[in-house]
Each structure stands twice: as structure tokens, then as C-alpha cells.
Amino acid sequence: MRNDIYAQPQTGTSLDECEFYHTCEIPGIGLVEGQWDLRHGLAQYLGNYDFTNKRVLEIGPASGFLTFHIEKTAREVVAMDLPIDLKLWNFVPYDRLRIGNNPTPQGAEVEKSFRAHIERIRNGFWLCHEKFQSSARVCYSATDELPKELGMFDVAVLGSVLLHTQCPTKVLECCADLCTGSIIITELLDRTLGDAPICRFLPSIENDLWHTWWNFTPQFFTQYLSVLGFTTLTVSTHKQVAFNQEIELFTIVATRPSTMSRMNQK
Ligand SMILES: C[S@@+](CC[C@H](N)C(=O)[O-])C[C@H]1O[C@@H](n2cnc3c(N)ncnc32)[C@H](O)[C@@H]1O
């Protein structure tokens, strides 16, 4: 297996270079505040999945609260995030802004401050990585082109990431290709969507939302994961604290039959 697909761990990061997506107690530093506080609901956020001895692919770790929790029991965690280049994010291609693609002056400004924010979150990840003495490896790559050299995983975790992807079905297909066992998906629950297998397109010229594409129903994923060959599907809902309020989410744990797992390992 090639090792150069993994990022060199960043060390010596100082707290003032960081931002945190997750509230977290960092060894030797103490409590840092993030937008999301998953400390009391992490097991539900991860569908109560038992990671013991599993090889885990985590898509979109942000500041890594899930990563450092999962690796306490997992055999190995590989975290994937987007490279800090033109593929920094699946920006919604507003003609007026053109973020990430010959941006207008306003788009360039949005992109610059967003890039700085993402870099500070990444610094937060690496600071935690060092302080938790983590051995999780990180690969920066587009998630719809996951390198085959990563090898196969027992489980893939996609926590609050598919809402940010232009083509969530493609990302899921790529994860499924590398995954012999289970896929765990956590997303915001919008009960107004009902229970059909649908997603809602969120950006509009009124709201200028350029970083988020979709809200999904759980049925959107359960139906698609069935198509992808996952036969055991559990859906749970839970509330987490974010932005100083309670937010409702759903988590799906989808598992392949073991014969399918063996076919994919070949
Ligand atoms: C909202 S945070 C979720 C953090 C963490 N997974 C959790 O559940 O708390 C989204 C993460 O997904 C990453 N991300 C955003 N768009 C992505 C994309 N198109 N493909 C892969 N990762 C993406 C971000 O860089 C960030 O690490």
C-alpha cells in the first residue's frame, strides 16, 4: 500500500492558530468550545455502533472529535478531508459569486475568509491529534475519487458531511466501494420533509447559501443504501447541542450481508 497518500502529521500547532468545530476537552489544554457539543450524545450520533477492532474510514472529520473517540476502540482510523486547493469545498456555483472558479471580487472575499476558517479548523484537528497522541491517518482527497490505495474498510462514517456535497449519491457509492461492512450516516432531521425518499435543494438567490446543498429524509438514504446492497438498515433520531440550541438529527447504520462483504474484499 502506498504511504504517500497520507498527510504528514502536523505537529507544534499552537492554540491561537486553531478553531474548533467540536467542543472538546484536550489533554494538557482543557476545554475548548466549538459550534457542536457532542460530548453527551456521541454514541447516538454514531448509531451506537461498536467500532471494536474495525478499520474505519471517516469522511470529513473537521476538528476530529469523532476521530479521537472512534480510535479508542477501532483497529485503525483513516480520516478523509478535502484538499486545501481549488477543491477545498463543493461550493454552490452562484453565477454572481463564482466561488472557487474565477471568483468575482465578492466571491474571492468569501472564499478567502472561508479558506482561513477551514485552515484554522484543520489546525485544531492537528493540535488534538498531537495532544491525544492519535495514530489516525489523514488523506486529503476529493471524496468522489477516493484512492483505491486506501484499501478496504470495515465501516465508513459520514457525519454531517453529505449535506455539503454536490453529489451525495456519488460520494456514498465511492464509500460503499471501499467498505465491506457498514456505513454510518448522520444528518440533520427536517420533519417537514415527510417520509418519502427525497432531498431538498437549499440554496437560492434569496438565501445565498453557498456551502450547503441539501436536507435529506432518512428514507432517501435507506432506499439508496438498499440499492447499493446494504440489507440491514437501522434508523435512529437524537438531539444534540449546537449553536446553543438543541438540534434534531438522524443516524442510519447500514450493513451489508456477509457474502457481499467477501465479494467486495476480492
Ligand atoms: C459539518 S463538518 C462535520 C464534522 C464531523 N464529521 C461531525 O459529524 O461532527 C463537515 C466536514 O466535512 C468536510 N467536507 C465538506 N464538504 C465535503 C465534501 N464535499 N467532501 C468531503 N468532505 C467534505 C469538511 O471539511 C468537514 O471536515
The ligand as an SDF file (V2000), in Angstrom:
LIG
                    3D

 27 29  0  0  0  0  0  0  0  0999 V2000
  -20.0420   19.7710    9.2600 C   0  0  0  0  0  0  0  0  0  0  0  0
  -18.4250   19.0840    9.4000 S   0  0  0  0  0  0  0  0  0  0  0  0
  -18.7720   17.5270   10.1810 C   0  0  0  0  0  0  0  0  0  0  0  0
  -17.6950   17.0960   11.1440 C   0  0  0  0  0  0  0  0  0  0  0  0
  -17.8720   15.6980   11.7360 C   0  0  0  0  0  0  0  0  0  0  0  0
  -17.9130   14.6830   10.7200 N   0  0  0  0  0  0  0  0  0  0  0  0
  -19.0980   15.5990   12.5790 C   0  0  0  0  0  0  0  0  0  0  0  0
  -20.0160   14.8500   12.2300 O   0  0  0  0  0  0  0  0  0  0  0  0
  -19.1630   16.2720   13.6080 O   0  0  0  0  0  0  0  0  0  0  0  0
  -18.1580   18.6800    7.7090 C   0  0  0  0  0  0  0  0  0  0  0  0
  -16.8310   18.0380    7.3940 C   0  0  0  0  0  0  0  0  0  0  0  0
  -16.9090   17.5040    6.0780 O   0  0  0  0  0  0  0  0  0  0  0  0
  -15.8910   18.0560    5.2540 C   0  0  0  0  0  0  0  0  0  0  0  0
  -16.4690   18.2460    3.9100 N   0  0  0  0  0  0  0  0  0  0  0  0
  -17.1950   19.2510    3.4590 C   0  0  0  0  0  0  0  0  0  0  0  0
  -17.5570   19.0810    2.1830 N   0  0  0  0  0  0  0  0  0  0  0  0
  -17.0450   17.9110    1.8260 C   0  0  0  0  0  0  0  0  0  0  0  0
  -17.0530   17.1700    0.6210 C   0  0  0  0  0  0  0  0  0  0  0  0
  -17.6530   17.6130   -0.4590 N   0  0  0  0  0  0  0  0  0  0  0  0
  -16.4160   16.0100    0.6170 N   0  0  0  0  0  0  0  0  0  0  0  0
  -15.7960   15.5650    1.7270 C   0  0  0  0  0  0  0  0  0  0  0  0
  -15.7370   16.2240    2.8820 N   0  0  0  0  0  0  0  0  0  0  0  0
  -16.3570   17.3830    2.9310 C   0  0  0  0  0  0  0  0  0  0  0  0
  -15.4800   19.3460    5.9230 C   0  0  0  0  0  0  0  0  0  0  0  0
  -14.1800   19.7320    5.5590 O   0  0  0  0  0  0  0  0  0  0  0  0
  -15.6270   18.9640    7.3870 C   0  0  0  0  0  0  0  0  0  0  0  0
  -14.4860   18.2510    7.8320 O   0  0  0  0  0  0  0  0  0  0  0  0
  1  2  1  0
  2  3  1  0
  2 10  1  0
  3  4  1  0
  4  5  1  0
  5  6  1  0
  5  7  1  0
  7  8  2  0
  7  9  1  0
 10 11  1  0
 11 12  1  0
 11 26  1  0
 12 13  1  0
 13 14  1  0
 13 24  1  0
 14 15  1  0
 14 23  1  0
 15 16  2  0
 16 17  1  0
 17 18  1  0
 17 23  2  0
 18 19  1  0
 18 20  2  0
 20 21  1  0
 21 22  2  0
 22 23  1  0
 24 25  1  0
 24 26  1  0
 26 27  1  0
M  CHG  2   2   1   9  -1
M  END
$$$$
